[in-house]
Amino acid sequence: MPTVTSADGTTIAYERTGSGPALVLVDGAMCHRGAGPMRPLAALLQDTFTVYAYDRRGRGESSDTLPYAVAREVEDLQALIAQAGGEAYVYAISSGAALALATAAAGPGITKLALYEPPFTAEAEDGARIKEYTERLHELLDAGREGDAVALFMTNVGVPAQVIAGIRAQPGWATLEAIAPTLAYDDEVLAGGGVPRDLASTITVPALVLAGGASPQGLRRAAKATADALPAAEHRTLDGQTHDVAPEALAPVLVEFFGSSGTA
């Protein structure tokens, strides 16, 4: 398993497949290489790109260093881009999109940026619910109630209570509890749930912001607001897709966007 060492000494595990321009994939909350959408997507992209998938800090085979700060996660992604040759395309999903935006604004390295449904839901709802979630999440994590923190997150993203109860009864629940502390990391990256317009206005690389046509209106509105905030962004909707976008629907769009002009 290859690794790269971030600026604060955190070990970031990654895998590399394929050949061509470098493309780094960034997961959202509760996902990593062994449990999430990126390996199936990488398999469809590896004929066109050298694809890097990695475990964000505190997940999978990566280590962690406390206290957490968004700037440290930015350094993790920067370290992986440096490992990839100093420049790369980046695709990020959900809360990982907020991390990718912060990294693109922090300095050079990302040459094109594609985002799928950044969950800046404060664009479509009162911030009170978002604040309540943040406070309750920290209460549960501080009390060592990792399982309840995972359940809270699932409830927050719309998973029905009976489905959560069923998942909680399965042996795999322990693996979710193990990375529960990273839920606070994603919450901090999202910074209250609004599009970071001042930050986005500084990102001048070509960008593509995607949403699923069957996703909740709040996520679709957040994607459009994110695209509007980026100086060089295109907004597209993938018909019939939800937040759990199918790799087969997404991969051709990414190949078209990243391969349209220029190289990483």
Order of alpha helices (4+ residues) and beta strands (2+ residues): beta-beta-beta-alpha-beta-alpha-beta-alpha-beta-alpha-alpha-alpha-alpha-alpha-alpha-beta-alpha-beta-alpha
